[in-house]
Amino acid sequence: MPTKINLFPHFQPIVSVANGKIIGYEALARQLDSNHKVISAGALFSSPDLEAKQRTELDRQVRWQALQKFAELDSNTYLAINISAAWIDNIRHLNALPTLKMLDELNIDRQRIIVEITEDHADLNKLKEIVKRYRKQGLRVALDDFGAGSSQLQRVMAIHPDIIKIDMRLFKQATKGGIASEIVNLLTRLGKRTGCQIICEGVETDEEFLFGLNCGAQFMQGYLFSPAEAEFKPPSIYEQHITSLRNKFLKITLAKLQTKVSDINNTKQLIYRLAEALQNDFNLNELASWNFSQSNVIRFYMCDNQGYQLSPDFSFDEDKWFTDPRKIGFNWSWRPYFFQLLALEASGDKNRIVTSERYRDFGSELLCKTLSLRLDPDRILLVDIIASE
């Protein structure tokens, strides 16, 4: 390992999907390889050959250079600087945080600086105190690579970040669907519920950008717009590109939603017809002649007003109905689709079909929803349907 290592910062833009402008940059450490090509310095910082003291010193040198250059930028953009949570453990005095001293020396508005806490392990109590001090000084705090490590949820609860950056590897896997997609949707919902802004990292294609929009991300960062470069860019440089992507998203989403709404209306009409047939004795063979094969209905059953299941499960498969009595006596009063229906009725809103959130059905492993409808004064009809992806 050479005794002198030359590092320098590059800046990757972060764009707003709402107005198409660059709202900030992430400062990233770079170095020259043996062919004088600019490469990431990430491998250097994770090298076991580099002593912790030298690693910390190099990081602060790059941070100082990044802040120097940012101080000359005349715009309202912010700068995100990475600080390893593990290195925070090396700070002995909370009143001597190096980043705050740099900001004072360069006279940079602290509200334009975001501290990104990386995924390394650290003492959670010490991290909380340091984050509290950063915030007291006007800085915002982001959690980087969210979803990549087991300690991330603990950190959300501990430091209440202003920004959550979805882990690049998880985000890319999520664009292919499956459980990763559900996890990213849960993480973005968590962010919105806790008042965090969501940034998707590693966005390289239109499809990944559209997936980020579908998840509710407010900001994007990645090679679709620009790699990290030495110079800052005009704030509106990607505005037309993002406008085009938003229009594409709207067109695709509207087409899907129109089809979904049509399917839902057809299913609801079938359920209203089913409810009418269930007012009296009904014949499963007669129901089989209806167009259930063209609907999303997979089963129905009936409960009393306390949520106890009165009937067997009536399941439809391959143009036939089957009965399964195993859940008779089960209680579903704790399910939102049940008590929400009762709450609407209590407020005078009757004859409404209440729809649950999507869930994975244990038996069939299909993505489903449950619809509830008042059948008569003593019974409630519950219908499980296949939900759209």
RAQUI-V700979 format. One record per pair of residues at least 6 apart in sequence whose ideal C-beta (glycine too) atoms are under 8 Angstrom apart, sorted by the first residue. I is the first residue (numbers start at 1). J is the second residue. D is the distance in Angstrom with one decimal. If there is no record, write none. Layout:
i={I	I}
j={J	J}
d={D	D}
//
This chain:
i={1	1	1	5	5	5	6	6	7	7	7	7	7	7	7	7	8	8	8	8	8	8	9	9	9	9	9	9	9	9	9	10	10	10	10	10	10	10	10	11	11	11	11	11	11	11	11	11	11	11	11	12	12	12	12	12	12	12	12	13	13	13	13	13	13	13	13	14	14	14	14	14	14	14	14	14	14	15	15	15	15	15	15	15	15	15	16	16	16	16	17	17	17	17	17	17	17	17	18	19	20	20	20	20	20	20	20	20	21	21	21	21	22	22	22	22	22	22	22	23	23	23	24	24	24	24	24	25	25	25	25	25	25	26	26	26	26	26	26	27	27	27	27	27	27	27	27	28	28	28	29	29	29	29	29	29	29	29	30	30	30	30	30	31	31	31	31	31	32	32	33	41	41	44	44	45	45	45	45	50	52	52	55	56	56	59	59	60	63	63	63	63	64	66	66	67	67	67	67	67	67	68	69	70	70	71	71	71	73	75	75	76	77	77	77	78	78	78	78	79	79	79	80	80	80	80	80	81	81	81	81	81	82	82	82	83	83	83	83	83	84	84	85	85	85	85	85	85	85	86	86	86	87	88	88	88	88	88	89	89	89	91	91	91	94	94	94	97	97	97	99	99	99	99	100	100	100	100	103	103	109	110	110	110	111	111	111	113	113	114	114	114	114	114	114	115	115	115	115	115	115	116	116	116	116	117	117	117	117	117	117	117	117	117	118	118	119	119	119	119	119	121	124	124	124	124	127	127	127	128	128	131	131	134	135	140	140	141	141	141	141	142	142	142	142	142	142	143	143	143	143	143	143	143	143	144	145	145	145	145	146	146	146	146	146	146	146	147	147	147	147	147	147	148	148	148	155	156	156	156	156	160	161	162	162	163	163	163	163	164	164	164	164	164	164	164	165	165	165	165	166	166	166	166	166	166	166	166	167	168	168	169	170	170	170	171	171	171	171	171	171	171	172	172	173	174	174	174	174	174	174	175	175	175	175	177	181	184	185	187	188	188	188	188	189	190	191	191	192	192	197	197	198	198	198	198	198	199	199	199	199	199	200	200	200	200	200	200	200	200	201	201	202	202	202	202	203	203	203	203	203	203	203	203	204	204	204	205	206	206	206	208	208	209	209	209	210	210	210	210	212	213	213	213	214	214	225	225	226	256	260	263	263	266	266	267	267	267	267	267	268	268	270	270	270	270	270	271	271	271	271	271	271	272	273	274	274	274	274	275	275	275	277	277	278	278	278	279	279	284	284	284	285	287	288	288	288	288	292	292	293	293	295	296	296	296	297	297	297	297	298	298	298	298	298	298	298	298	298	298	299	299	299	299	299	299	300	300	300	300	300	300	301	301	301	301	301	301	301	301	302	302	302	302	302	302	302	302	303	303	303	303	303	303	303	304	304	304	304	305	305	305	306	306	307	307	307	307	307	307	308	308	308	308	309	309	309	309	309	309	310	310	311	312	312	312	312	312	312	313	313	313	313	313	314	314	314	315	315	315	315	316	332	332	333	335	335	336	336	337	337	337	337	337	337	337	338	338	338	340	340	341	341	341	341	341	341	344	344	344	345	350	351	351	352	353	353	353	354	354	354	355	355	355	356	356	356	356	357	358	358	358	358	359	359	359	360	360	360	361	361	361	366	367	367	367	368	368	368	368	369	369	369	370	370	370	370	371	371	371	371	372	372	372	372	373	373	373	374	374	375}
j={47	49	50	31	44	58	31	32	29	30	31	41	44	58	61	62	29	30	31	62	65	230	27	28	29	30	62	63	65	66	69	27	28	30	38	227	228	229	230	25	26	27	28	66	69	79	228	229	230	231	232	25	26	28	221	226	227	228	229	22	24	25	221	225	226	233	238	22	23	24	25	26	80	199	219	220	221	21	22	23	219	220	221	225	238	242	22	23	218	219	212	213	217	218	219	220	242	246	218	239	236	238	239	240	241	242	243	246	235	236	238	239	77	233	234	235	236	237	238	77	78	219	77	78	79	80	114	70	77	78	79	80	232	79	80	82	116	221	228	62	63	66	70	79	80	81	82	40	82	228	40	41	42	44	45	58	59	62	38	39	40	41	228	38	39	40	41	44	38	39	39	58	62	50	58	55	58	59	84	58	87	90	87	87	90	84	87	98	81	98	99	102	102	79	81	79	81	102	103	106	108	106	232	79	108	106	107	108	232	232	235	112	112	232	235	112	113	114	140	112	113	114	113	114	115	116	142	99	113	114	115	116	116	118	144	99	115	116	117	118	118	120	117	118	119	120	121	122	127	120	121	122	120	117	122	126	127	130	122	123	126	97	126	130	129	130	133	130	133	134	113	115	134	139	110	133	134	137	110	113	138	137	138	139	138	139	140	139	140	139	140	141	142	162	163	131	134	139	140	141	142	142	143	144	165	127	131	141	142	143	144	155	159	161	144	145	144	145	148	149	152	151	151	154	155	158	155	158	159	158	159	141	159	141	141	162	163	159	161	162	163	161	162	163	164	165	199	152	155	156	159	161	163	164	165	165	165	167	168	201	152	156	164	165	166	167	187	166	167	170	183	184	187	167	169	170	161	164	190	194	196	194	196	196	197	196	197	198	199	187	190	191	196	197	198	199	199	200	201	221	184	187	188	198	199	200	201	217	201	201	202	202	180	183	184	184	200	201	202	203	208	212	202	208	180	180	181	183	184	211	215	181	207	208	211	389	211	215	215	198	198	215	216	217	216	196	197	198	198	216	218	219	215	216	217	218	219	217	218	219	220	221	208	212	215	217	219	220	221	222	221	222	208	221	222	223	209	212	220	221	222	223	224	225	222	223	224	224	224	245	248	222	224	220	224	245	245	248	249	252	220	245	246	249	249	253	238	241	233	388	388	296	388	294	295	295	296	297	371	385	353	371	290	291	292	295	297	297	353	371	373	381	383	373	290	287	300	381	383	373	375	381	286	287	302	375	381	375	376	314	321	323	321	321	316	319	320	321	316	319	316	319	385	385	386	387	316	383	384	385	315	316	317	361	364	366	368	384	385	386	313	314	315	316	383	384	313	314	381	382	383	384	309	310	311	312	313	314	327	382	309	310	311	375	379	380	381	382	309	310	332	338	379	380	382	310	378	379	380	342	378	380	331	333	331	332	333	334	335	338	329	330	331	333	327	328	329	330	331	332	328	379	328	323	324	325	326	327	328	323	324	325	326	327	321	322	323	321	322	323	324	322	338	382	339	356	370	356	357	354	355	356	370	371	372	382	372	380	382	354	372	352	354	372	373	374	380	350	352	354	374	374	373	374	373	371	372	373	371	372	373	369	370	371	369	370	371	372	369	367	368	369	387	367	368	369	366	367	368	367	368	384	386	386	387	389	384	385	386	387	384	385	387	382	383	384	385	382	383	384	385	380	381	382	383	380	381	383	380	381	381}
d={7.8	5.0	6.8	7.1	7.1	6.2	6.6	7.1	5.2	6.9	5.2	5.4	7.7	5.7	6.5	4.9	7.7	5.7	7.4	6.9	6.1	7.8	4.8	6.8	6.5	6.9	5.4	7.9	5.2	3.8	6.8	7.7	5.4	4.8	7.3	7.9	3.7	5.6	5.7	4.1	7.1	5.9	7.4	7.4	7.8	7.8	6.0	6.5	7.6	7.7	6.1	6.4	5.0	6.2	6.1	6.6	6.5	3.9	7.6	4.5	7.6	5.7	7.2	6.0	5.4	6.0	7.6	7.0	5.9	4.6	6.5	6.5	7.3	6.3	5.4	7.3	4.6	6.9	5.7	6.8	6.6	5.5	7.3	5.9	5.5	6.3	7.9	4.7	6.8	5.8	7.6	6.2	7.0	6.2	6.8	6.2	6.4	6.9	6.8	7.4	7.2	6.1	3.6	7.4	7.5	3.7	5.7	8.0	4.8	5.7	7.7	6.2	6.0	6.2	7.9	4.8	7.9	7.0	6.9	6.1	6.9	6.6	5.1	3.9	6.6	6.1	7.0	7.6	6.4	7.6	5.6	6.9	6.8	7.9	4.5	7.5	7.2	6.7	7.4	7.4	7.1	3.8	7.6	6.0	6.8	5.2	7.3	7.0	7.6	4.6	7.4	3.9	7.5	7.9	7.1	7.7	7.3	4.5	5.3	6.8	6.5	5.8	7.1	7.6	6.2	8.0	4.7	6.6	6.3	7.4	5.0	8.0	7.6	6.5	7.6	5.8	7.5	6.9	8.0	7.9	7.8	7.0	7.7	5.6	6.4	7.4	7.1	5.6	5.6	7.8	6.8	6.7	5.7	6.9	6.5	7.2	7.5	5.3	7.0	5.5	6.3	6.4	8.0	4.6	6.9	4.5	7.1	5.3	5.4	7.8	5.9	7.6	7.3	7.7	6.7	4.7	6.6	5.6	7.8	6.5	5.8	7.1	8.0	4.3	7.8	5.1	6.3	6.9	6.9	7.4	6.3	6.6	4.8	5.6	6.6	7.0	5.5	6.8	6.3	7.1	5.0	5.0	5.2	6.1	7.4	4.7	6.8	3.6	6.0	3.7	6.1	5.5	7.6	8.0	5.4	6.5	6.1	5.6	5.4	5.7	6.5	6.8	8.0	7.0	6.0	6.3	5.5	7.0	6.6	7.4	7.7	6.9	7.9	7.9	7.9	8.0	7.8	5.7	5.7	6.5	7.9	5.6	3.7	5.3	5.1	7.7	7.7	5.1	7.5	7.0	4.7	7.1	5.3	7.3	6.4	7.9	5.5	5.5	7.4	5.3	7.0	4.5	7.7	4.5	7.0	7.2	7.6	6.6	7.0	5.7	6.4	7.2	7.5	7.6	5.0	6.8	6.6	4.6	5.4	4.8	7.5	6.5	7.9	6.5	7.3	5.4	7.3	6.8	6.5	5.1	5.8	5.3	4.4	5.9	6.6	4.1	6.7	6.3	5.2	5.6	7.4	5.8	6.5	3.7	7.0	5.9	7.6	6.7	5.9	6.8	7.7	4.5	7.3	5.3	6.7	5.0	6.7	4.4	7.4	7.9	5.4	8.0	4.7	5.9	5.7	6.0	6.3	6.0	4.4	4.4	6.6	7.3	5.6	3.9	6.9	6.5	7.5	7.5	7.2	6.8	7.9	6.8	5.7	6.5	6.7	6.1	4.8	7.7	6.2	7.1	7.9	4.7	4.7	7.4	5.7	7.3	4.6	7.9	5.5	7.9	6.1	6.2	7.4	6.8	7.1	5.2	6.5	7.4	7.4	4.5	3.3	7.8	6.1	6.8	6.4	6.2	5.4	6.6	5.9	7.8	7.3	7.5	6.0	7.1	4.1	4.2	4.5	6.8	4.0	7.0	7.9	7.4	6.4	5.3	4.6	7.1	8.0	5.6	5.6	7.9	5.1	4.5	4.9	6.3	7.6	7.8	7.2	4.6	7.4	6.3	5.4	6.6	7.5	6.7	4.5	5.8	7.1	6.7	7.5	4.4	7.1	5.9	7.6	4.1	7.4	4.5	7.5	5.4	7.1	7.7	5.1	6.4	7.7	7.6	5.0	7.9	5.4	6.2	4.7	6.5	3.4	7.6	4.9	7.7	5.4	4.7	5.4	6.4	7.3	6.3	7.0	7.4	7.1	6.0	5.9	5.4	7.0	6.9	5.1	7.0	5.7	7.8	7.4	5.0	7.6	7.5	5.2	7.4	6.9	7.8	5.3	6.6	7.6	7.7	6.6	5.2	5.5	6.6	8.0	5.9	5.8	7.8	6.9	7.2	7.2	5.3	6.7	7.5	6.7	6.3	6.3	7.5	5.5	7.7	7.4	7.4	6.7	7.3	7.4	5.7	5.6	5.5	7.8	7.0	7.3	6.0	6.6	7.5	6.7	6.9	4.2	7.7	7.8	6.1	7.9	6.3	6.2	5.7	4.9	7.9	7.9	5.6	7.5	4.2	4.2	7.7	6.0	6.0	7.5	5.4	6.4	6.3	7.6	7.8	6.9	7.0	7.1	5.3	6.5	6.2	5.1	6.1	4.2	6.8	7.4	4.8	7.8	5.3	6.4	6.6	4.5	7.2	5.8	8.0	5.1	6.9	5.1	6.5	7.2	5.6	7.3	5.0	4.3	6.4	5.0	6.8	5.8	7.2	5.3	6.1	5.9	7.2	7.0	5.0	6.2	5.7	6.3	6.5	7.5	7.5	6.6	7.0	7.3	6.1	4.8	4.8	2.7	7.4	7.8	5.5	6.2	7.3	5.3	8.0	5.3	5.6	6.4	4.8	7.5	6.7	7.1	6.6	7.0	4.3	5.5	4.2	8.0	7.6	6.2	7.1	4.3	7.9	7.7	5.9	5.8	7.5	5.9	7.0	5.0	7.7	6.3	7.8	5.2	7.1	6.4	7.1	7.3	6.3	7.6	5.2	6.9	4.1	5.1	7.2	4.6	7.4	6.1	7.1	7.7	5.0	7.8	7.2	4.5	4.7	7.6	6.9	6.6	7.5	5.4	6.9	6.7	6.5	7.9	6.7	7.8	5.3	7.1	5.0	6.9	4.7	7.7	5.6	7.6	5.4	5.2	4.4	7.5	7.9	7.3	5.6	7.1	5.8	4.5	7.5	6.0	7.5	7.5	6.0	7.4	7.6	4.5	7.0	5.5	6.9	4.8	6.5	5.4	6.5	6.1	5.5	7.5	5.6	4.5	5.8	7.0	5.3	7.7	7.2	4.7	8.0	6.4	5.9	7.1	5.3	7.8	7.1	4.8	7.5	6.1	7.6	4.4}
//
